[in-house]
């Protein structure tokens, strides 16, 4: 499912770059790394694997580039056991999935030895879904744990919830372009958006550490 989403987004991003290749310069990159959430809010799923697509483009006389990013992160961890009325014991897993769509601007700076640096920022929307999984819940669901008091391991909440708030992001990237068209580099990124899940307000953003490869035109 995630690969299908990324392929669709990659295709949509490629369309303007192909049709306007003679007018615009830009970059299209695939990102991979980790997203680090606040420990106090998200333990034990605070460190998430992240995959994404990033694009920026500009005309020659523009002072900055327009930037668009899509990132998906997720994590699944065991939190406790649940006991059925028949006495069966099943593990309970806490799942978190986040889809982040970001729009903003970037300023690219060319350094020596074909090294490039950019800074950017803008607005973002982070769609966040949380849920528990256990065969011990009736029909595969029903019952659950207090999402933000996992250590208590008490069955007293619904098993799922989601929210899609708007927030902000900022990033910096160091990379090189070789053979005129191919990018490779690292990116540090920060995002913030307050979600409301099971009546609790928490930050769905965090620190992102990413590697990337891509194409420059």
C-alpha positions in Angstrom: 0.0 0.0 0.0 2.8 2.4 0.9 4.7 1.7 -2.3 1.6 2.2 -4.3 1.0 5.6 -2.7 4.6 6.6 -3.3 4.5 5.5 -7.0 1.3 7.5 -7.5 2.8 10.6 -6.0 6.1 10.1 -7.9 4.1 10.0 -11.1 2.1 13.1 -10.3 5.3 15.0 -9.5 6.9 13.8 -12.7 4.2 15.2 -14.9 5.0 18.9 -14.4 8.7 18.3 -14.5 8.4 16.6 -17.9 6.0 19.0 -19.5 7.9 22.1 -18.2 11.5 20.7 -18.4 12.5 23.5 -20.7 11.2 26.2 -18.4 12.0 25.0 -14.9 15.0 23.5 -13.1 14.5 21.3 -10.1 15.1 18.1 -8.2 13.1 14.9 -7.6 14.4 12.7 -4.8 13.4 9.5 -2.9 14.0 9.8 0.9 14.6 7.1 3.5 15.4 7.3 7.2 13.9 7.8 10.6 11.4 10.1 12.3 12.0 10.7 16.0 8.9 11.6 18.0 8.6 12.9 21.6 9.4 10.1 24.0 6.9 11.2 26.6 4.0 11.2 24.2 4.7 8.2 21.9 6.7 5.6 23.8 7.2 2.8 22.7 6.7 3.8 19.1 8.6 7.1 19.2 11.3 6.0 16.6 9.7 5.3 13.2 11.0 4.2 9.9 10.3 6.8 7.2 10.0 6.7 3.4 9.2 9.6 1.1 9.3 11.6 -2.1 10.5 15.2 -2.4 10.4 17.7 -5.3 11.5 21.3 -5.7 11.4 23.5 -8.9 12.0 27.1 -9.9 12.4 29.4 -12.9 15.8 31.0 -13.4 14.7 34.4 -12.1 13.0 33.1 -9.0 14.8 33.8 -5.7 13.6 30.5 -4.2 12.3 27.1 -5.3 8.8 25.8 -4.6 9.0 22.6 -2.5 6.6 19.7 -2.1 7.2 16.6 0.0 5.3 13.4 0.9 6.5 11.3 3.8 5.2 8.1 5.4 6.4 6.8 8.8 5.2 3.9 10.9 6.1 1.7 13.9 4.5 -1.3 15.6 5.5 -2.4 19.2 4.3 -5.0 21.7 2.8 -3.3 24.8 1.1 -6.0 26.9 -1.0 -9.1 26.9 -4.8 -9.4 26.9 -6.8 -12.3 28.4 -10.0 -13.5 26.8 -13.0 -14.8 28.8 -11.8 -18.3 27.9 -8.5 -17.6 29.5 -6.5 -17.4 26.3 -3.6 -14.9 26.4 -2.7 -12.8 23.3 -0.1 -10.1 22.8 -1.3 -6.5 22.2 0.5 -4.4 19.6 0.4 -0.6 19.3 0.5 0.6 15.7 1.1 4.2 14.5 1.1 5.4 10.9 1.7 9.0 9.8 1.4 10.5 6.3 2.9 14.0 6.0 2.2 16.3 3.0 4.4 19.4 3.1 4.4 22.6 0.9 6.9 25.4 1.1 10.0 27.1 -0.3 13.7 26.3 -0.5 16.8 28.3 -1.0 19.6 26.4 -2.7 23.2 27.5 -2.2 26.1 26.1 -4.3 29.4 25.5 -2.4 32.8 24.4 -3.6 33.6 21.0 -5.0 30.1 20.4 -6.4 28.6 20.4 -2.9 25.1 22.0 -2.5 23.2 23.2 0.6 19.6 24.2 1.0 17.3 25.5 3.7 13.6 25.4 3.5 10.3 25.5 5.3 6.6 25.9 5.1 3.2 24.3 6.1 2.4 20.7 6.5 -0.5 18.3 7.2 0.2 15.2 9.2 -2.4 12.5 9.0 -2.0 10.3 12.1 -3.7 7.0 12.7 -3.2 5.0 15.9 -4.7 1.6 16.8 -4.1 -1.6 18.8 -4.1 -5.1 17.4 -4.8 -8.3 19.3 -6.7 -11.5 18.5 -7.9 -11.2 22.1 -10.2 -8.2 21.3 -13.7 -9.2 20.2 -13.8 -9.5 16.4 -10.2 -8.4 16.2 -11.1 -5.0 17.8 -13.1 -3.8 20.7 -11.5 -2.8 24.0 -8.0 -1.3 24.0 -5.3 0.4 26.0 -5.0 4.0 27.1 -3.0 5.2 24.1 -0.9 7.7 25.9 -0.4 5.8 29.2 0.8 2.6 27.7 2.8 1.7 30.8 -0.4 1.4 32.8 -1.5 -1.5 30.5 -5.2 -1.0 31.4 -8.0 -1.9 29.0 -10.0 1.3 29.0 -9.9 3.0 25.6 -11.1 2.5 22.0 -8.7 0.6 19.8 -8.2 3.3 17.1 -8.4 7.0 16.4 -7.0 9.4 13.8 -6.5 13.2 13.1 -5.1 15.3 10.3 -3.9 18.7 11.7 -1.9 21.4 9.9 1.4 22.5 11.2 4.9 23.7 10.1 8.2 22.2 8.8 11.8 23.3 8.3 14.7 21.4 6.8 18.3 21.6 5.7 20.0 19.4 3.1 23.6 18.7 2.1 24.1 17.0 -1.2 26.1 16.6 -4.4 25.0 16.2 -8.0 27.2 14.0 -10.2 27.1 13.3 -13.9 25.0 16.6 -14.1 21.7 14.9 -13.2 22.0 12.6 -10.2 21.7 13.7 -6.5 22.9 11.9 -3.4 22.9 13.5 0.1 21.5 13.8 3.6 18.6 15.8 5.0 17.7 17.0 8.6 14.1 17.9 8.9 11.8 19.2 11.7 8.0 19.3 11.7 5.3 20.1 14.2 1.5 19.6 14.2 -0.7 19.0 17.3 -3.0 16.1 16.9 -6.0 15.2 19.2 -6.2 11.5 19.8 -8.4 9.8 22.4 -9.0 13.2 24.0 -5.2 13.9 24.3 -3.3 16.7 22.5 0.2 15.5 21.4 2.7 16.6 18.7 2.7 14.4 15.6 5.8 16.1 14.3 9.4 15.4 15.2 13.0 15.3 14.0 13.6 13.5 10.7 17.0 12.1 9.7 17.0 11.1 6.0 19.2 9.9 3.2 18.2 10.5 -0.4 18.9 9.8 -4.0 17.3 11.6 -6.9 17.4 13.3 -10.3 18.2 16.9 -11.1 17.0 18.6 -14.3 
